[in-house]
Amino acid sequence: MVAAGAQALAPHGYDFLTGYLTGRAAPLGEVPSALVTATFGVFEPGLVDRLWTAGRALLPLPDLIAVRDRAAAASLRATLGEADEQRAGEVAAALERAVGTVDGTARPLFSALRAQPRLADPFGRLWRAADLVREHRGDGHLAAVVATGLDPVRASILAELWVGYPVGEYSSTRGWLDEVREAAAAHLERDGLLADGALTPAGRELRDGIEAATDASQEDLLAALSELDPLVADLRRWSARCIEAGTFPDDDRKRAEG
């Protein structure tokens, strides 16, 4: 519920990026910005420090989490309607059971969010459960990236090209200076992963391998989900309605890169 969260936080002084980063990191608690940088993986450390410092000054972290949760639940209720409330609760319960059973080792954002008190509203529970699935995959993805030896900037460039962005369209939003990104692109070219602003076959193979490793990191979670097909069908149907309502991006590339 990207739009709902941003709109709810704006009256408290948050811009989009400050609300996004502080909101996702808030379950970690009052930690140094260096830890937030490490858990997010692809943001320039100075940018993280500025956003994290600014975001914590605007609202106490528990209040920030509560504002986002209420906004997401209200947005889902308005978008999906009361008729879907019971099914939302059922899907949330299935996801909650699954995320409650998997191991949290080396998954800081997932584990911190899972430690938050469970929400009562069915749509709030759906939001939180889906967010947990997202963070579980995100932590797994970062581990897959680290295993390749890529640094954050090179990983961002490979990701943006793999999704379909030109070089710089995504990586430039993470705070890296032009010269840092240019050096990273030159490094990728020397390694034979990038040529003429596009992935080489070797670059695509490496990036495909990262995605495959990320998928493999979700096997325990998928195994814990019973009746997967009807769950996915409902989640796809609801996602389409959220996209139609403008509460989530309609650009496939933005959804793919997270």
C-alpha positions as CSV (number, residue, x, y, z in Angstrom):
1,M,0.0,0.0,0.0
2,V,2.6,2.4,-1.2
3,A,0.4,5.4,-1.9
4,A,-1.7,5.0,1.3
5,G,1.4,4.9,3.5
6,A,3.0,8.0,1.9
7,Q,-0.3,10.0,2.1
8,A,-0.7,9.0,5.8
9,L,2.8,10.0,6.7
10,A,2.9,13.3,4.7
11,P,1.1,15.3,7.4
12,H,3.8,14.3,9.9
13,G,6.5,15.8,7.6
14,Y,7.6,12.7,5.7
15,D,8.5,12.8,2.0
16,F,8.2,9.6,0.1
17,L,11.8,8.3,0.5
18,T,12.1,9.2,4.1
19,G,8.8,7.4,4.9
20,Y,9.7,4.4,2.8
21,L,13.1,3.8,4.4
22,T,12.2,4.7,8.0
23,G,8.9,2.8,7.7
24,R,10.5,-0.4,6.6
25,A,13.4,-0.1,9.0
26,A,11.3,1.0,12.0
27,P,10.8,-2.6,13.4
28,L,14.6,-2.8,13.9
29,G,14.2,-0.2,16.6
30,E,16.7,2.6,17.6
31,V,19.7,1.1,15.8
32,P,22.6,2.9,14.1
33,S,22.1,3.9,10.5
34,A,25.0,1.6,9.6
35,L,22.8,-1.4,10.5
36,V,19.9,0.0,8.3
37,T,22.4,0.4,5.4
38,A,23.4,-3.2,5.8
39,T,19.9,-4.6,5.9
40,F,18.7,-2.6,2.9
41,G,21.9,-3.4,0.9
42,V,21.7,-1.0,-2.0
43,F,21.4,2.5,-0.5
44,E,24.4,4.9,-0.2
45,P,25.3,5.0,3.5
46,G,25.2,8.8,3.8
47,L,21.7,8.9,2.3
48,V,20.6,6.2,4.7
49,D,22.0,8.2,7.7
50,R,20.2,11.4,6.6
51,L,16.8,9.6,6.0
52,W,17.0,7.5,9.1
53,T,17.9,10.5,11.3
54,A,15.2,12.7,9.8
55,G,12.5,10.0,9.9
56,R,13.1,9.2,13.6
57,A,12.9,12.8,14.5
58,L,9.4,13.2,13.0
59,L,7.6,10.3,14.9
60,P,8.6,7.7,17.5
61,L,9.1,4.5,15.6
62,P,6.2,2.6,17.2
63,D,3.9,5.5,16.2
64,L,5.3,5.4,12.7
65,I,4.6,1.7,12.4
66,A,1.1,2.2,13.7
67,V,0.4,5.0,11.2
68,R,1.5,2.9,8.3
69,D,-0.5,-0.2,9.5
70,R,-3.7,1.8,9.9
71,A,-3.3,3.5,6.5
72,A,-2.6,0.2,4.7
73,A,-5.6,-1.6,6.4
74,A,-7.9,1.3,5.6
75,S,-6.7,1.4,2.0
76,L,-7.2,-2.3,1.5
77,R,-10.7,-2.1,3.0
78,A,-11.6,0.7,0.7
79,T,-10.2,-1.0,-2.4
80,L,-11.3,-4.6,-1.8
81,G,-14.6,-3.9,0.0
82,E,-16.3,-5.5,2.9
83,A,-17.3,-8.5,0.8
84,D,-13.7,-9.7,0.8
85,E,-13.2,-9.2,4.6
86,Q,-13.7,-12.8,5.5
87,R,-11.5,-14.2,2.7
88,A,-8.8,-11.6,3.6
89,G,-8.7,-12.9,7.1
90,E,-8.5,-16.5,5.8
91,V,-5.6,-15.7,3.5
92,A,-3.9,-13.7,6.2
93,A,-4.2,-16.6,8.6
94,A,-2.6,-18.9,6.0
95,L,0.3,-16.5,5.4
96,E,0.7,-15.9,9.1
97,R,1.0,-19.7,9.8
98,A,3.7,-19.9,7.1
99,V,5.8,-17.0,8.1
100,G,5.5,-18.1,11.7
101,T,7.2,-21.4,11.0
102,V,10.2,-20.5,8.8
103,D,13.6,-19.9,10.2
104,G,14.7,-16.2,10.6
105,T,18.4,-16.8,10.4
106,A,20.2,-14.0,8.5
107,R,16.9,-12.3,7.8
108,P,16.9,-9.1,9.9
109,L,14.1,-7.1,8.3
110,F,11.8,-10.2,8.2
111,S,12.6,-11.2,11.8
112,A,12.2,-7.7,13.2
113,L,8.8,-7.3,11.5
114,R,7.7,-10.7,12.6
115,A,8.4,-9.7,16.2
116,Q,5.8,-6.9,16.0
117,P,2.5,-7.5,17.7
118,R,-0.1,-9.1,15.4
119,L,-2.8,-6.8,14.0
120,A,-6.5,-7.4,14.7
121,D,-8.1,-6.0,11.6
122,P,-8.4,-8.7,8.8
123,F,-7.1,-6.2,6.2
124,G,-4.4,-5.1,8.5
125,R,-3.4,-8.7,9.0
126,L,-3.4,-9.3,5.3
127,W,-1.1,-6.3,4.8
128,R,1.3,-7.4,7.6
129,A,1.4,-11.0,6.4
130,A,2.1,-9.9,2.8
131,D,4.8,-7.5,4.0
132,L,6.4,-10.4,5.9
133,V,6.5,-12.5,2.8
134,R,8.1,-9.5,1.0
135,E,10.7,-9.0,3.6
136,H,11.5,-12.7,3.8
137,R,12.2,-12.7,0.0
138,G,14.1,-9.4,0.3
139,D,16.4,-10.7,2.9
140,G,16.9,-13.9,0.9
141,H,17.6,-11.8,-2.2
142,L,20.3,-9.7,-0.5
143,A,22.0,-12.9,0.7
144,A,22.0,-14.2,-2.9
145,V,23.6,-11.0,-4.1
146,V,26.3,-11.0,-1.4
147,A,27.1,-14.6,-2.3
148,T,28.1,-13.4,-5.9
149,G,30.7,-10.9,-4.5
150,L,28.9,-8.0,-6.1
151,D,28.9,-4.7,-4.2
152,P,25.7,-2.7,-3.8
153,V,26.3,-0.4,-6.8
154,R,27.1,-3.1,-9.3
155,A,24.2,-5.2,-8.0
156,S,21.9,-2.3,-8.5
157,I,23.0,-1.7,-12.1
158,L,22.6,-5.4,-13.0
159,A,19.2,-5.4,-11.4
160,E,18.0,-2.3,-13.3
161,L,19.1,-3.7,-16.6
162,W,17.7,-7.1,-15.9
163,V,14.3,-5.5,-15.0
164,G,14.3,-3.3,-18.1
165,Y,15.5,0.1,-16.9
166,P,18.4,1.9,-18.7
167,V,21.6,2.3,-16.7
168,G,21.1,4.8,-13.9
169,E,17.3,5.0,-13.8
170,Y,17.1,2.9,-10.7
171,S,20.6,3.0,-9.2
172,S,20.6,6.8,-9.2
173,T,17.7,6.9,-6.8
174,R,19.7,5.1,-4.1
175,G,22.0,8.1,-3.5
176,W,25.2,7.0,-5.3
177,L,27.2,9.8,-7.0
178,D,27.6,9.7,-10.7
179,E,31.3,8.9,-10.5
180,V,30.6,6.0,-8.2
181,R,28.0,4.5,-10.6
182,E,30.3,5.1,-13.6
183,A,33.1,3.3,-11.9
184,A,30.8,0.4,-11.1
185,A,29.6,0.2,-14.7
186,A,33.2,0.2,-15.8
187,H,33.9,-2.6,-13.4
188,L,31.0,-4.6,-14.8
189,E,32.4,-4.0,-18.4
190,R,35.8,-5.3,-17.4
191,D,34.2,-8.4,-15.9
192,G,32.4,-9.0,-19.2
193,L,28.9,-8.5,-17.6
194,L,28.0,-5.2,-19.3
195,A,28.6,-3.9,-22.8
196,D,27.1,-0.8,-24.5
197,G,24.7,-0.2,-21.7
198,A,23.2,-3.7,-21.8
199,L,23.7,-7.0,-20.1
200,T,26.0,-9.4,-21.8
201,P,25.1,-13.1,-21.9
202,A,27.4,-13.6,-18.9
203,G,25.7,-10.7,-17.1
204,R,22.3,-12.0,-17.7
205,E,23.4,-15.5,-16.6
206,L,24.8,-14.0,-13.4
207,R,21.6,-12.0,-12.7
208,D,19.4,-14.9,-13.6
209,G,21.4,-17.0,-11.1
210,I,20.7,-14.4,-8.4
211,E,17.0,-14.6,-9.0
212,A,17.1,-18.4,-9.0
213,A,19.0,-18.4,-5.7
214,T,16.4,-16.0,-4.3
215,D,13.6,-18.3,-5.4
216,A,15.4,-21.2,-3.7
217,S,15.6,-19.3,-0.5
218,Q,11.8,-19.2,-0.4
219,E,11.3,-23.0,-0.6
220,D,10.6,-23.5,3.1
221,L,8.0,-20.7,3.1
222,L,6.3,-22.1,0.1
223,A,6.3,-25.6,1.6
224,A,4.5,-24.2,4.7
225,L,1.7,-22.8,2.6
226,S,-1.2,-25.2,2.1
227,E,-3.7,-24.8,-0.8
228,L,-1.2,-22.5,-2.6
229,D,-3.1,-22.1,-5.9
230,P,-6.3,-20.6,-4.4
231,L,-4.2,-18.3,-2.2
232,V,-2.2,-17.1,-5.2
233,A,-5.4,-16.6,-7.2
234,D,-6.9,-14.4,-4.6
235,L,-3.7,-12.4,-4.1
236,R,-3.4,-11.8,-7.8
237,R,-7.0,-10.7,-8.0
238,W,-6.6,-8.3,-5.1
239,S,-3.3,-7.0,-6.5
240,A,-4.9,-6.2,-9.8
241,R,-7.6,-4.2,-8.0
242,C,-5.0,-2.3,-6.0
243,I,-3.1,-1.5,-9.2
244,E,-6.4,-0.3,-10.8
245,A,-7.1,1.8,-7.8
246,G,-3.7,3.5,-8.0
247,T,-2.6,2.3,-4.5
248,F,0.4,0.4,-6.1
249,P,2.5,1.2,-9.1
250,D,1.1,0.1,-12.5
251,D,4.7,-0.2,-13.9
252,D,5.7,-3.8,-14.0
253,R,9.4,-2.8,-13.7
254,K,8.8,-1.0,-10.4
255,R,7.0,-4.0,-8.9
256,A,9.8,-6.4,-10.2
257,E,12.6,-4.4,-8.6
258,G,10.7,-4.0,-5.3
